[in-house]
């Protein structure tokens, strides 16, 4: 059986995903119940919070020269030119900025339907199999989510590079702030300028949806329909 019933009661086909079955609250609830880092954190910390904090990293860089300079230092010489070009364009194009931030928020949204693997497990599987472990399935669901929220697919190459950088920053920040025991040689020069304060599972869906609603009106319509 390849059809799942979602929190909101939708029947979602894994093999034939339909944008009409994408529901913002389904995504918010599911991501709020999925732990980051395979659950190996000092307290519960969910994928939903990882997502909205990633938006915060990106939004700071768009709004603030100091945060942009920090981002470019982390990017290094190989990625700084592309990163700066994308961020500076977002500063002067509000519609593009909102779409870039929306893409960051929904980067892990397929996990709401297919579950999540920790970043290091994904990397290990890619090294073993030399392909993405979920491959075509992840791509098809990502396409469907982008169609539902009006995002381009595939994303422009520069956007992909920026989102990858943001994800690396979040991973470094999570290691710095959320590991109960850290190796003495661990350094986190690429961590974010804020500290992570994990939100409880029951608050995370609404906080995720607040972020989503600020970037896309479809979430507002779904909320109104649900109330």
Buried (B, 14 or more C-beta within 10 A) or exposed (E): EEEEEBBBEBEBBBEEBEEEBBBBBBBBBBBBBBBBBEEEBEEBBBBBBBBBBBBBBBBBBBEEEEBBEBBBEBBEEEBBEBBBEBBEBBBEEEEBBBBBBBBBBBBBBBBBBBEBBBBEEBEEBEEEEEEEBBEEBBBBBBBBBBBBBEBEEEBBEBBBBBBEBBBBBBBBBBBBBBBEEEEEEEEBEBBBBEEBEBBEBEEBBBBBBEBBBBBBEBBBEBBEEEE
